[in-house]
Amino acid sequence: MHIQTDRALVPANAPSLRYLQVLIGALAVAARDVVFEVACDPGIEAMVVNGLPTSQAEGRLQVQVGDLAAEQEITLIIAVAFKGSHQEGSGLGVQCRVVDRERVLHPEPIAVTWRAVTAVENNAQPVNHAVRLALATLLADRARVMARDASRRDDFDEARRILRVVVDDLRALAPGDKDVLAVIDRLHHDELELGEGR
């Protein structure tokens, strides 16, 4: 399992949202009934963006990944919400682990910790563009599927609305990020094609 976060810092005195990109798999043997688990510190909540089935057990978010074939990899995007205020300089985090029926995957938890900082430090921090692009691509792909479903029902207005909402979300997520702007451009192209297919 390999985990990256989009940012290492969170504002101490404001709610915030951070994202994890989690790569699971790439083993020489298959893994059955794979579950990705996240345990959060107080004041933090985790949600899966991929749309996979989830449950809560013993205070952990459990994401039902399913079976993985040998050498297969899956990427999860996890949204981590920091609620309320936190003491400046404190570390806040989550514990992530992956389990499967035969225990072929490494079950030891991996901790991801963010540091609570001033608003100035938060705004000046570097951003992991790979994680942001993975999130943008996932959201765009999901919007395309929903828009296609709407267009099959001849609801072209709804299909265009779905794409526009995601475009707005992506602009807010990554202003000025050229890779995310390219994802937005492709969504605009999809919206124009919907208009032509009417």
Disulfide bonds with the S-S distance in Angstrom:
none
